[in-house]
Structures are given as structure tokens and as C-alpha cells.
Amino acid sequence: MDRTGEKPVSVTLRPFAKEDFGRLISWVSSERSHVEWCAAFFRYPLDEAQLERYLESSKQPNGRAIFVAETADGDAVGHGEISHLWPHLSSRLSRVLVAPSQRRRGIGTSLVARALDFTFTEHGVDRIDLGVSKDNGAAIACYGKLGFRHVGTWPKAIQTAIKPIDVYWMTLTKARWAGKATP
């Protein structure tokens, strides 16, 4: 059960495409939501030209896998990315976003779990890292529930137009994800 007392919503992942640009832009509709989602990776306001370059970057070797999370009904409810794909080494989970109207339903957990399965299985990495704002307690709890462990904090690591962001760095090994490692 999720926080609403309902069964968490399960999602599948599909590649992010040009047809998804408008939806993603609508989900990142304020400077605050923009900074919370991508810190300083994109400039505000998000637009199609930036997303076109982002999508092109996914075609580079060891670049990024950008995806959309969909419900069984085909409704897009989330976005995410796995980047720095180095087979048998590591990668990074980033730019995870659940549609504002769909939050608190377990979608973030399902989205991240699918992304982890994909990355550990398809790319054979040994470790997945992520950085999240130290102030984002909901995301930190989600990642912790899936097995990520805190490995350090970088004060004022990212400068944004709103404020500097302290990055809470987390990591998950393939052995821990597979249940073979101790807590």
C-alpha cells in the first residue's frame, strides 16, 4: 500500500521521444519545479530546443537512456534517465520526475525499480549512483527503500538561480539490488 492506502501504481518504461516534449515541459512549469527536477542541467524555462539536444545526446555511445514511465493504460506518469553507462562498471540515475498530479501513489518507486532492473540487466553495471538535493526527503526515502545508501554530502555542489543545492550522494550495488549483499 502507498501513503493513500491504495496499491502502488506499476509502470513500464519506454524511450523518451519528441512527442513527449510538451508533456515534460508542462510538468516543469515553474522555476522552482525546474530546479528541483534538474538543478542546473537545463536553463529555465525548459523548451523544445533544449529537449531536442537532450534527446540527441542519448544517441552517443555510453551516453544516456532517457525514458518515460507509463501505466498499464498507456498514460505517461513519469520521466527519468540513466546516464554515464559504462558496462560492467557504473552508471548514474538522474532527472527522475513524477507527474505532479500522480505523486504519492508509488509511481516513483516503481519507475526507479524498473530503471534499476534495466540498467543492471541490460548494461551489466556493478553500481548505480545518484545525487539528490539534501532537502528532497521524499526522493531520499524512495531511493533508500530500494536499497540505495548514503555515501556523502557535497555542500553547495550546484549553484542555481534560486539557491545553492547541497547534493546528497547515494549508491546501490548490483549485489545489494539482487539481495546478495548485507545491509
Secondary structure as a PSIPRED ss2 file (coil, helix, strand):
# PSIPRED VFORMAT (PSIPRED V4.0)

   1 M C   1.000  0.000  0.000
   2 D C   1.000  0.000  0.000
   3 R C   1.000  0.000  0.000
   4 T C   1.000  0.000  0.000
   5 G C   1.000  0.000  0.000
   6 E C   1.000  0.000  0.000
   7 K C   1.000  0.000  0.000
   8 P C   1.000  0.000  0.000
   9 V C   1.000  0.000  0.000
  10 S C   1.000  0.000  0.000
  11 V C   1.000  0.000  0.000
  12 T E   0.000  0.000  1.000
  13 L E   0.000  0.000  1.000
  14 R E   0.000  0.000  1.000
  15 P E   0.000  0.000  1.000
  16 F C   1.000  0.000  0.000
  17 A C   1.000  0.000  0.000
  18 K H   0.000  1.000  0.000
  19 E H   0.000  1.000  0.000
  20 D H   0.000  1.000  0.000
  21 F H   0.000  1.000  0.000
  22 G H   0.000  1.000  0.000
  23 R H   0.000  1.000  0.000
  24 L H   0.000  1.000  0.000
  25 I H   0.000  1.000  0.000
  26 S H   0.000  1.000  0.000
  27 W H   0.000  1.000  0.000
  28 V C   1.000  0.000  0.000
  29 S C   1.000  0.000  0.000
  30 S C   1.000  0.000  0.000
  31 E H   0.000  1.000  0.000
  32 R H   0.000  1.000  0.000
  33 S H   0.000  1.000  0.000
  34 H H   0.000  1.000  0.000
  35 V H   0.000  1.000  0.000
  36 E H   0.000  1.000  0.000
  37 W H   0.000  1.000  0.000
  38 C H   0.000  1.000  0.000
  39 A C   1.000  0.000  0.000
  40 A C   1.000  0.000  0.000
  41 F C   1.000  0.000  0.000
  42 F C   1.000  0.000  0.000
  43 R C   1.000  0.000  0.000
  44 Y C   1.000  0.000  0.000
  45 P C   1.000  0.000  0.000
  46 L C   1.000  0.000  0.000
  47 D C   1.000  0.000  0.000
  48 E H   0.000  1.000  0.000
  49 A H   0.000  1.000  0.000
  50 Q H   0.000  1.000  0.000
  51 L H   0.000  1.000  0.000
  52 E H   0.000  1.000  0.000
  53 R H   0.000  1.000  0.000
  54 Y H   0.000  1.000  0.000
  55 L H   0.000  1.000  0.000
  56 E H   0.000  1.000  0.000
  57 S H   0.000  1.000  0.000
  58 S C   1.000  0.000  0.000
  59 K C   1.000  0.000  0.000
  60 Q C   1.000  0.000  0.000
  61 P C   1.000  0.000  0.000
  62 N C   1.000  0.000  0.000
  63 G C   1.000  0.000  0.000
  64 R E   0.000  0.000  1.000
  65 A E   0.000  0.000  1.000
  66 I E   0.000  0.000  1.000
  67 F E   0.000  0.000  1.000
  68 V E   0.000  0.000  1.000
  69 A E   0.000  0.000  1.000
  70 E E   0.000  0.000  1.000
  71 T C   1.000  0.000  0.000
  72 A C   1.000  0.000  0.000
  73 D C   1.000  0.000  0.000
  74 G C   1.000  0.000  0.000
  75 D C   1.000  0.000  0.000
  76 A E   0.000  0.000  1.000
  77 V E   0.000  0.000  1.000
  78 G E   0.000  0.000  1.000
  79 H E   0.000  0.000  1.000
  80 G E   0.000  0.000  1.000
  81 E E   0.000  0.000  1.000
  82 I E   0.000  0.000  1.000
  83 S E   0.000  0.000  1.000
  84 H C   1.000  0.000  0.000
  85 L C   1.000  0.000  0.000
  86 W C   1.000  0.000  0.000
  87 P C   1.000  0.000  0.000
  88 H C   1.000  0.000  0.000
  89 L C   1.000  0.000  0.000
  90 S E   0.000  0.000  1.000
  91 S E   0.000  0.000  1.000
  92 R E   0.000  0.000  1.000
  93 L E   0.000  0.000  1.000
  94 S E   0.000  0.000  1.000
  95 R E   0.000  0.000  1.000
  96 V E   0.000  0.000  1.000
  97 L E   0.000  0.000  1.000
  98 V E   0.000  0.000  1.000
  99 A C   1.000  0.000  0.000
 100 P H   0.000  1.000  0.000
 101 S H   0.000  1.000  0.000
 102 Q H   0.000  1.000  0.000
 103 R C   1.000  0.000  0.000
 104 R C   1.000  0.000  0.000
 105 R C   1.000  0.000  0.000
 106 G C   1.000  0.000  0.000
 107 I H   0.000  1.000  0.000
 108 G H   0.000  1.000  0.000
 109 T H   0.000  1.000  0.000
 110 S H   0.000  1.000  0.000
 111 L H   0.000  1.000  0.000
 112 V H   0.000  1.000  0.000
 113 A H   0.000  1.000  0.000
 114 R H   0.000  1.000  0.000
 115 A H   0.000  1.000  0.000
 116 L H   0.000  1.000  0.000
 117 D H   0.000  1.000  0.000
 118 F H   0.000  1.000  0.000
 119 T H   0.000  1.000  0.000
 120 F H   0.000  1.000  0.000
 121 T H   0.000  1.000  0.000
 122 E H   0.000  1.000  0.000
 123 H C   1.000  0.000  0.000
 124 G C   1.000  0.000  0.000
 125 V C   1.000  0.000  0.000
 126 D C   1.000  0.000  0.000
 127 R E   0.000  0.000  1.000
 128 I E   0.000  0.000  1.000
 129 D E   0.000  0.000  1.000
 130 L E   0.000  0.000  1.000
 131 G E   0.000  0.000  1.000
 132 V E   0.000  0.000  1.000
 133 S E   0.000  0.000  1.000
 134 K C   1.000  0.000  0.000
 135 D C   1.000  0.000  0.000
 136 N C   1.000  0.000  0.000
 137 G H   0.000  1.000  0.000
 138 A H   0.000  1.000  0.000
 139 A H   0.000  1.000  0.000
 140 I H   0.000  1.000  0.000
 141 A H   0.000  1.000  0.000
 142 C H   0.000  1.000  0.000
 143 Y H   0.000  1.000  0.000
 144 G H   0.000  1.000  0.000
 145 K H   0.000  1.000  0.000
 146 L C   1.000  0.000  0.000
 147 G C   1.000  0.000  0.000
 148 F C   1.000  0.000  0.000
 149 R E   0.000  0.000  1.000
 150 H E   0.000  0.000  1.000
 151 V E   0.000  0.000  1.000
 152 G E   0.000  0.000  1.000
 153 T E   0.000  0.000  1.000
 154 W E   0.000  0.000  1.000
 155 P E   0.000  0.000  1.000
 156 K E   0.000  0.000  1.000
 157 A E   0.000  0.000  1.000
 158 I E   0.000  0.000  1.000
 159 Q E   0.000  0.000  1.000
 160 T C   1.000  0.000  0.000
 161 A C   1.000  0.000  0.000
 162 I C   1.000  0.000  0.000
 163 K C   1.000  0.000  0.000
 164 P E   0.000  0.000  1.000
 165 I E   0.000  0.000  1.000
 166 D E   0.000  0.000  1.000
 167 V E   0.000  0.000  1.000
 168 Y E   0.000  0.000  1.000
 169 W E   0.000  0.000  1.000
 170 M E   0.000  0.000  1.000
 171 T E   0.000  0.000  1.000
 172 L E   0.000  0.000  1.000
 173 T E   0.000  0.000  1.000
 174 K H   0.000  1.000  0.000
 175 A H   0.000  1.000  0.000
 176 R H   0.000  1.000  0.000
 177 W H   0.000  1.000  0.000
 178 A C   1.000  0.000  0.000
 179 G C   1.000  0.000  0.000
 180 K C   1.000  0.000  0.000
 181 A C   1.000  0.000  0.000
 182 T C   1.000  0.000  0.000
 183 P C   1.000  0.000  0.000
